[in-house]
Amino acid sequence: MSLTGSILEGNRLALARLLTQAENDSLEGRAALAELFQHTGKAHLIGVTGAPGTGKSSLVNQLALYYRKNADKKIAIVAVDPSSPFTGGAVLGDRVRMRDLSGDNSVFIRSMASRGSLGGIARKTASLVQIFDAAGYEIIIIETVGAGQSEVDVARLAHTTIVVEAPGLGDEIQAIKAGILEIADILVINKADRPGVENTERALRSTLELAHPTKRVVRHHGQSMSVSAPPTDSPMWIPSVIKTVATEGKGIDELAASIAKHVEYLQKSGDWEARDRARLGSEMEILLREALMDRFRENILPQKYDEMIENVINRNISPYEAVASLLNGKQT
Amino acid sequence: MSLTGSILEGNRLALARLLTQAENDSLEGRAALAELFQHTGKAHLIGVTGAPGTGKSSLVNQLALYYRKNADKKIAIVAVDPSSPFTGGAVLGDRVRMRDLSGDNSVFIRSMASRGSLGGIARKTASLVQIFDAAGYEIIIIETVGAGQSEVDVARLAHTTIVVEAPGLGDEIQAIKAGILEIADILVINKADRPGVENTERALRSTLELAHPTKRVVRHHGQSMSVSAPPTDSPMWIPSVIKTVATEGKGIDELAASIAKHVEYLQKSGDWEARDRARLGSEMEILLREALMDRFRENILPQKYDEMIENVINRNISPYEAVASLLNGKQT
């Protein structure tokens, strides 16, 4: 049977193989992705982001366990993990997770090192998500380890974005400055048994109120060429604030209830489709940028490019001028 | 006098105006940047990165104060700050800084909101740094607020990259997983008066040893078209570990000494030039990607693009196939 056929039939080994191919961006992987694409569009994508130390991984594990116990759904976890090549963080992370979720054939956990070119993280995350979607995983949790712009960009392209905070992680301003509150559909204060939880909650709630949350607008990744606004008569979603102690499983049922409520909102408001549309538009744009660059590379003499860089390094010409000259001199 | 002329003469108002234009990517800003570029290449660029809560801003302030007291140098701070549009984090951050450094005409602090397209952060940071460089700022500190991949990418394109850690910020694994240790030329353990500093130091040192640090290789941002390897007979730089309590000014002199030693190493080894080369190559590639996308946008009918997205959303065609079709069908 073909690789894609095996995946559609639920073969985990075939699935693992294609995930690796997609991460390595192999030609075979690309072909399989194209074949599988028609089977996508069914999964609920949940993005989870937040600063290191908030206990995101424990929370995601508990959420997966909860879904396994209370709903017969296949769950995939994609952990976008900027681990170092030498520390093997991804492997360690997987092992820690395995203790709770191992042996469950309806759960698939995949860590993805986020090293790579600009746009590479987002593109590869999108590929992995598509593969899981086609393979029949009904809930796909995208967990980002960092708290930077690119991680936030990845997480916010999900249907439901969960931002995790914790008390006592430095100043509350840090969290607010990180600019991630406004992308939250659900705000989780994890480690809620720690001192300072009231302060954290107060700070978060007042920031949310300050923001006068109006209807959430689906944003594109980067400059978009075509964004569809959600219907204007749609109901409004006000981000909920949930307190959890993930290590003890506390508050997970409330979190799951809030997620269910958000799914309902997404479907009623038309936001589900709007977000799908934004995500796919964003993915296409990333692919387009890569393809344009690839074509440029194929059509230019490396010497010409190196010459131009040399001119820039010697300050004979500015980078802007160099790029303009490369593009005008060459019919690509 | 022209805007660039005023800037070269040290006019702060003209400088502030051009910084804003560069951030907004105005045509006038681009023209001025091209004019100023020949005057760049003199400044020492110091990148400072680390997770939220490590006290990076205090450290950067103290370092700037130290340089002002002990060396007659002009100092610029570029804070890459993914602040939310509604919380005004950038403004708040500037005010906090101003208390220490206000009234000093040889210090210029600029916060830059990092929202924007892929590559936008890196490109705008590069522009701001070039303007300060041309304006005669001899030390330019690039401080990133987040701890994500794009922030790390920005910081590591400096001549000297400082990674800031602090005791008790969750598990040490978090810092290691963040994959930023390996880019550090200098590792700072700030808040070193806190409990747990010995554990943090031990963990960091053993990770550094695990890494068997060989000669640092200058990496390009993204897939590079041309990377110059540093000379193979160059001396080796082993990252130093410095403990500081920035709020009390402790350890700042040691940090400054380590930075001075690193500058010496950079000049002797040829790494200074290699990093300049890598940075400019990376900048050119980002500009090239933007320019290629701009040209594509200009040459395609918006309806055609929207049609293709519609086909993707309806799962008639995969994103890869859609992009291939757009590129083949159109001579751009």
Interface residues (C-beta under 8 A of the other chain):
Chain A: R30 L33 A34 F37 Q38 T40 G41 A51 P52 G53 T54 D81 P82 S83 S84 P85 F86 T87 G89 L92 G93 S114 R115 G116 S117 L118 G119 G120 I121 A122 A126 V145 G146 A147 G148 Q149 S150 E151 V152 D153 L169 G170 D171 I173 Q174 A175 I176 K177 A178 G179 L181 E182 T207 L210 A211 H221 G222 Q223 M225 S226 D276 R277 L280 G281 E283 M284 I286 L287 L288 R289 A291 L292 M293 R295 F296 R297 P302 Y305 D306 M308 I309 V312 I313 R315 N316 I317 S318 P319 Y320 E321 A322 V323 A324 L326 L327
Chain B: R30 L33 A34 F37 Q38 T40 G41 A51 P52 G53 T54 D81 P82 S83 S84 P85 F86 T87 G89 L92 G93 S114 R115 G116 S117 L118 G119 G120 I121 A122 A126 V145 G146 A147 G148 Q149 S150 E151 V152 D153 L169 G170 D171 I173 Q174 A175 I176 K177 A178 G179 L181 E182 T207 L210 A211 H221 G222 Q223 M225 S226 D276 R277 L280 G281 E283 M284 I286 L287 L288 R289 A291 L292 M293 R295 F296 R297 P302 Y305 D306 M308 I309 V312 I313 R315 N316 I317 S318 P319 Y320 E321 A322 V323 A324 L326 L327
